[in-house]
Amino acid sequence: MADEKRYIAVDLGAESGRVMLGIVSAEKIRLDEIRRFTNGPVEQNGSLCWDFSRIMSEVKTGIGKAAKESDDIAGIGVDSWGVDFGLLDENGNLIENPYHYRDSRTNGMIEKACELMPKREIYEHTGIQFMQLNTIYQLLSMRLSNSPALAKAKRLIFIADLVSYFLSGKPYAEYTLASTSQLLNMRSGKWASIIFRKLNLPLDIMPEIIRPGTIIGTLTNKVAKEIGCPPIPVIAVASHDTASAVAAVPADDKTRWAYLSSGTWSLMGVDSATAVINDKTFAYPFTNEGGVDGKIRLLKNIMGLWLLQECKKHWQKQGIDLSYNQLTELAAKAKSGSASIDVDNSCFLAPGDMPARINEYLLKTGQKSISDKGLMTRMILENLARKYVETINQLEDVTGNQLDCLHVVGGGSQNDLLNQLTADTTGKKVIAGPVEATAIGNILIQARATGQIQDLAQARALVRRSFAPSEFRPQNPNAKKIS
């Protein structure tokens, strides 16, 4: 491995964004948080959108600060959540703020799409789990509503790549991020032209697909001058945050393991050499998304800690400002098995009064409502763990492999109660950490692009040397029998 190098990781999440400085040497990787900022939807004309100008301002401020702390930056990489996008006009300008994936415009769009193309046929091409937030349904809703923005659009660019575009001036669609759209053929790695044709969607606005680890160019002179730094190389990492996080899972080849990227969403899956698209994966359902080094991430999207995040926000508005640690402490003391919910039910998708929606669900299903915040928190965590064991069982069924352990990365890996519940429920050893797996993976892919790291195995070994994990072993004698 080459001498020590420094990289900037821009990691955009649905709840917060961060700019991190990564220092990579032969022995370890170190992370410094340069700037962290809140993120979330804004309401515009009755729709949920992203305030993209604010996001860009925060990103540039963070890059500028990082460049001042270290004058020898080898690269900048940007990752974000999937499916959302911006539309550019003929002059390369953003036509309007990108829509938020939780906006209600996609209600009923899966059904509309399946009137034009059978559901099983769509899955055969894309291998993607049907979720109304997917890009395909966002585009279809715009086409059916005769969107003026779509009529003007000359280019569609996904969020992380949109940030990179405004830094470098180069439009592209990075493979892992493009794969979340349900518009990519996961066997060929190319846009699924038959879907665009049958749904009457504009294929000509889709950019060239490139692979993670591609050096795009440098900061434009205008941006470099504005930020106050040299023209630093811009590198396409695994632009989908989960793909970057999976690249940083500290696993080795001696065990059969699954990963759980735990945050606003829970994404649980395994690495696969090829797309796994068959009747069983369609029925469960599983999604096939692009990974690093030609891998496919065979996974399931689970609603995740979103339910708890929205409860916390609602309680905060009521003047009860409890931290996640405080809520978890209350949950640890609360009664187990108080209620059962399907955390993936569509009634929990939109933002708003989550405690009220959970209680409405409980009453409709013949259960008692919950007012105690510790009990509500525990109930959410227990039902997430139940969803995890269901997914583990399905992964083992689909792959034919018995999994040895579960690697939990991301912000949710800090929740010791959820980790222990997961170990108890799945009957698997849970290895938690690193917390900033996405930023770490972002940086490691940049290091590979510059030739400092040779492959994914070397990158994961570096993570194991750099970050000490926490381990949780099953304590429940009835593990995997919890209903």
QUINORNOR-V555013 format. One line per field, one symbol per residue. psi: psi as a letter, one per 40 degrees, with the letter a starting at -180 (. if undefined). Layout:
psi = ???
//
This chain:
psi = iiihihihhhhhiediiihihhhhaddihihhhdhhiiiiiihhfeihihgddddddddddddddddddhegheihihiiiadiiihiaeeeihdihiiieeieeehedddddeddhiddddddddfhhhheeiddddddddddefhddddehehhhidddddddedeehhihhddddeedfehheddeihgddddddefihdeehihhiihehhdaihidddddddfiigihhhhagdhdddddddehfiieeihiiihhhbdihhhaihidihghaddddddiiihiiaifeihhhihhidaeddddddddddddeegghidddddddddeihifdihiheeheeediiagdddddddddddefiiihdhdddddddddddddddddddddddddddehhhdihhhiadeeegdddddddddddeihhhhiidfdddddddddddddeedididddddddddddhhiiihihehefieeh.
//
